[in-house]
Amino acid sequence: MSVKIRLKKFGTKKRPYYRIVVMDSRSPRDGKALDEVGLYHPIEQQGEQVRLDEEKIRNWISKGVQPTVTVKQILNKHKIYFDGK
């Protein structure tokens, strides 16, 4: 099973918010998640956009779970994950 850390979309048209979740890469975007590790509100003010559970994220990454490109950018901004690129 290929597991990824990715975004799960909620909200309405033009008012999206996302949960950062760990789920099987083959499941649909809004399918059942294995674990919820954070929230991302792109419309909020800069300081209130992201809430992350660093301990859970580091635990999943240590197990070999890879974040998607978008989640990787969010994690790099908060110095949780560094790809080296």
C-alpha positions as CSV (number, residue, x, y, z in Angstrom):
1,M,0.0,0.0,0.0
2,S,1.4,3.4,-1.0
3,V,0.7,6.0,1.7
4,K,1.0,9.8,1.2
5,I,0.5,12.9,3.3
6,R,-1.8,15.0,1.2
7,L,-4.7,17.6,1.3
8,K,-8.3,16.7,1.7
9,K,-10.7,19.5,0.5
10,F,-13.6,20.9,2.5
11,G,-15.5,24.2,2.3
12,T,-17.5,25.8,-0.4
13,K,-16.9,27.3,-3.8
14,K,-14.3,30.1,-3.5
15,R,-14.0,29.4,0.3
16,P,-11.9,26.2,0.5
17,Y,-10.1,24.8,3.5
18,Y,-8.1,21.7,3.7
19,R,-7.1,19.0,6.2
20,I,-3.6,17.6,5.9
21,V,-4.1,13.9,6.1
22,V,-2.3,10.6,5.8
23,M,-4.1,8.3,3.3
24,D,-3.6,5.6,0.7
25,S,-2.5,7.3,-2.6
26,R,-5.1,5.3,-4.6
27,S,-8.1,6.5,-2.6
28,P,-10.2,9.4,-3.8
29,R,-9.3,13.0,-2.6
30,D,-12.2,13.1,-0.1
31,G,-12.0,9.4,0.9
32,K,-11.3,7.9,4.3
33,A,-8.0,9.0,5.9
34,L,-5.7,7.0,8.1
35,D,-4.8,10.0,10.3
36,E,-5.3,13.8,10.4
37,V,-2.1,15.7,11.0
38,G,-3.0,19.4,10.3
39,L,-5.2,22.0,8.8
40,Y,-4.6,24.5,5.9
41,H,-6.8,27.6,5.4
42,P,-5.4,29.5,2.4
43,I,-7.9,32.4,2.7
44,E,-7.0,33.2,6.4
45,Q,-4.4,35.8,7.4
46,Q,-0.8,34.7,7.1
47,G,-0.3,33.7,10.8
48,E,-3.5,31.6,11.0
49,Q,-3.3,29.7,7.7
50,V,-1.6,26.5,8.9
51,R,-1.9,24.3,12.0
52,L,0.3,21.2,12.2
53,D,0.8,18.4,14.6
54,E,4.6,18.1,14.2
55,E,5.0,15.0,16.3
56,K,2.5,13.0,14.1
57,I,4.0,14.3,10.9
58,R,7.6,13.4,11.9
59,N,6.3,9.9,13.1
60,W,4.7,9.2,9.7
61,I,7.7,10.5,7.7
62,S,10.0,8.2,9.8
63,K,7.8,5.3,8.7
64,G,8.5,6.2,5.0
65,V,5.4,8.2,4.1
66,Q,6.1,10.8,1.4
67,P,4.2,14.1,1.3
68,T,2.7,15.4,-2.0
69,V,4.3,18.4,-3.7
70,T,1.9,20.9,-2.2
71,V,2.2,19.5,1.3
72,K,6.0,19.4,1.0
73,Q,6.0,23.1,0.3
74,I,3.8,23.8,3.4
75,L,6.1,21.6,5.6
76,N,9.3,23.2,4.2
77,K,7.9,26.7,5.2
78,H,7.5,25.5,8.7
79,K,10.8,23.7,8.7
80,I,9.4,20.2,9.4
81,Y,10.4,18.5,6.2
82,F,13.4,19.2,4.0
83,D,13.8,17.4,0.7
84,G,17.2,18.8,-0.1
85,K,16.1,20.2,-3.5
